[in-house]
Amino acid sequence: MKLYNQIFENNQKWVETKLEVAPGYFQDLSKGQNPEILYIGCSDSRVSAEEMTGSAPGEMFVHRNIANLVPNNDNSSASVLEYAINHLKVRHVVVCGHYFCGGVKAAMQAQDLGILNPWLRNIRDVFRTHKTELNAIKDEEARYKRLVELNVQEQCINVIKMACWQKRFLTEGFPTVHGWVFDIESGKLIDLKIDVPTILKGIQEIYDLGTVAGTDL
């Protein structure tokens, strides 16, 4: 109970600190949000989106789940994306994985994990898609880290397959999609520099859901 009770003490101190600097801070915050970034990350307790990016309340819309997935049949992440893109008008969508991810590690193991099986199948499919590259990596930890990176890339691709993203991107050029990895050992964020326009051109024949007349990709 000590840690639980400490949370409320910490909250009170936080409130007091904010009000000392700006007496109307929470009144202003209650008027609405206008974040520029949608952050899709892992639920891992070691990976705090706001803390590691230095973002203040109202600057980043956050969605987290096991292994930072954007599955095609997940209404939760789909609803977050739809709301962030079409209503909040975010200018950036970030998918952020992290090294030493428990979800990715579990997906690499040949065992029955019950209700987690359908969820982890998304990562296992990433492994299957890239098995030639991954199987060529002999060091187990290096292979593990590479799968983390490839999973982030595939989730970015899942974002750009969505009609809500395609329609807005083709008309406004936003939101841009970014793939990051958080290195827990160093505390640093790594930008994977995923070439979204090239990927979009490569998949449009099949996943063209937002064609706008006169738009040249």
C-alpha positions in Angstrom: 0.0 0.0 0.0 3.0 2.3 0.5 3.6 2.8 -3.2 -0.1 3.1 -3.9 -0.6 5.9 -1.3 2.6 7.6 -2.5 0.9 8.1 -5.9 -1.7 10.5 -4.4 1.0 12.3 -2.5 3.0 12.7 -5.7 -0.1 14.0 -7.5 -0.8 16.6 -4.9 2.8 17.8 -5.1 2.5 17.9 -8.9 -0.7 20.0 -8.8 0.9 22.4 -6.4 4.0 22.8 -8.6 1.9 23.5 -11.7 -0.2 26.1 -9.9 2.8 27.9 -8.5 4.0 28.5 -12.1 0.6 29.1 -13.7 -2.5 29.5 -11.5 -4.8 28.8 -14.4 -3.0 25.8 -15.7 -5.7 23.2 -15.1 -8.5 25.5 -16.2 -6.7 26.0 -19.5 -6.0 22.3 -19.8 -9.7 21.5 -19.4 -10.7 23.6 -22.4 -9.5 21.0 -24.9 -6.5 19.3 -26.5 -4.6 20.1 -29.6 -1.8 17.5 -29.8 0.5 17.4 -32.8 1.6 13.8 -32.2 -0.2 10.5 -31.9 2.1 8.1 -30.1 1.5 4.3 -30.4 3.7 2.4 -27.9 4.1 -0.6 -25.8 2.3 -1.1 -22.4 5.6 -2.0 -20.8 5.9 -0.2 -17.4 9.5 0.8 -18.2 8.5 2.8 -21.3 6.7 6.0 -20.3 5.8 8.0 -23.5 5.6 11.4 -21.9 8.6 11.1 -19.6 11.1 9.8 -22.2 10.0 12.5 -24.8 9.7 15.4 -22.3 6.1 16.0 -23.5 3.7 18.1 -21.4 0.0 17.3 -21.0 -1.8 18.1 -24.2 1.1 17.7 -26.5 0.8 14.0 -27.4 -2.1 11.7 -27.8 -1.1 8.3 -26.5 -2.2 4.7 -27.2 -0.4 1.8 -25.7 -0.8 -2.0 -26.0 1.3 -5.1 -25.8 4.2 -4.8 -28.3 2.9 -1.6 -29.9 0.7 -3.3 -32.5 -1.8 -1.9 -35.0 -3.6 -5.0 -36.1 -6.2 -4.8 -38.9 -8.9 -6.3 -36.7 -8.3 -4.2 -33.5 -11.1 -1.7 -33.0 -9.2 0.0 -30.1 -6.1 1.1 -32.1 -8.3 1.8 -35.2 -10.5 4.1 -33.2 -7.6 5.9 -31.8 -6.1 6.5 -35.2 -9.4 7.6 -36.7 -10.0 10.1 -33.9 -6.4 11.4 -33.9 -6.2 11.8 -37.7 -9.6 13.1 -38.5 -10.7 15.0 -35.4 -7.5 16.0 -33.5 -5.8 16.6 -36.9 -2.4 15.3 -35.6 0.6 16.0 -37.9 2.7 13.0 -36.8 1.9 9.4 -36.1 4.7 7.6 -34.2 4.9 3.9 -33.6 7.5 3.3 -30.9 8.8 -0.1 -29.9 11.6 -0.9 -27.5 14.4 -3.4 -27.1 13.8 -6.2 -24.6 10.1 -6.1 -25.3 8.3 -9.0 -23.5 5.7 -9.3 -26.2 8.2 -9.7 -29.0 10.2 -12.2 -26.9 7.1 -14.3 -26.2 6.3 -14.3 -29.9 9.7 -15.8 -30.7 9.1 -18.8 -28.5 7.3 -21.9 -29.7 4.7 -22.3 -26.9 1.0 -21.9 -26.3 0.3 -18.7 -24.5 -3.5 -19.0 -24.3 -5.5 -15.8 -24.9 -2.3 -14.1 -26.0 -1.9 -16.3 -29.0 -4.0 -14.3 -31.5 -2.4 -11.1 -30.4 1.2 -12.4 -30.6 0.4 -14.0 -34.0 0.8 -10.5 -35.4 4.4 -10.5 -34.4 4.9 -14.1 -35.5 3.7 -13.1 -38.9 6.3 -10.3 -38.9 8.9 -13.0 -38.2 7.5 -15.2 -41.0 7.6 -12.3 -43.5 11.2 -11.5 -42.6 12.4 -15.0 -41.7 15.3 -15.1 -44.2 16.9 -12.0 -42.7 16.2 -13.0 -39.1 17.4 -16.6 -39.4 20.6 -15.3 -40.9 21.3 -13.5 -37.6 23.1 -16.0 -35.5 23.3 -13.9 -32.3 20.0 -14.4 -30.4 20.0 -10.9 -28.8 20.7 -9.3 -32.1 17.9 -11.2 -33.8 15.6 -10.2 -31.0 16.4 -6.6 -31.4 16.0 -6.8 -35.2 12.6 -8.3 -34.8 11.7 -5.4 -32.5 12.7 -3.0 -35.3 10.9 -5.0 -38.0 7.8 -5.1 -35.9 7.8 -1.3 -35.7 8.2 -1.1 -39.4 5.3 -3.5 -40.1 3.0 -1.5 -37.7 3.9 1.7 -39.6 2.8 -0.1 -42.8 -0.4 -1.1 -41.1 -1.1 2.6 -40.3 -0.6 3.6 -43.9 -2.9 0.9 -45.1 -5.8 2.6 -43.4 -8.2 4.7 -45.3 -8.3 7.5 -42.7 -4.6 8.0 -43.0 -4.4 7.7 -46.8 -7.3 10.2 -47.4 -5.7 12.9 -45.3 -2.2 12.3 -46.4 -3.1 12.5 -50.0 -4.8 15.8 -49.6 -2.7 17.5 -47.0 0.6 15.7 -46.8 0.0 14.9 -43.2 0.2 13.2 -40.8 3.7 11.8 -41.4 4.4 8.3 -40.0 7.5 7.6 -38.0 9.0 4.4 -36.6 11.0 4.7 -33.4 12.7 2.3 -31.0 13.5 3.1 -27.4 16.8 1.6 -26.2 16.2 0.8 -22.5 19.9 0.2 -21.9 20.9 3.7 -22.9 17.6 5.6 -22.5 17.9 6.9 -26.1 15.2 7.1 -28.8 16.2 5.8 -32.3 14.5 7.0 -35.4 14.3 4.1 -37.9 13.8 6.6 -40.7 11.1 4.6 -42.4 10.5 5.7 -46.0 6.8 6.0 -45.9 6.2 7.5 -49.4 8.1 4.7 -51.1 6.3 2.1 -49.1 2.9 3.7 -49.9 3.7 3.5 -53.6 4.6 -0.1 -53.3 1.4 -1.2 -51.6 -1.1 1.1 -53.3 -2.1 -1.4 -56.0 -3.7 -3.5 -53.2 -4.3 -1.1 -50.4 -5.5 2.0 -52.3 -8.4 3.1 -50.1 -8.0 6.9 -50.2 -7.4 7.8 -53.9 -7.9 11.5 -54.5 -8.5 12.6 -58.1 -5.5 14.5 -59.5 -3.1 13.4 -56.8 0.2 12.2 -58.1 2.2 9.9 -55.8 
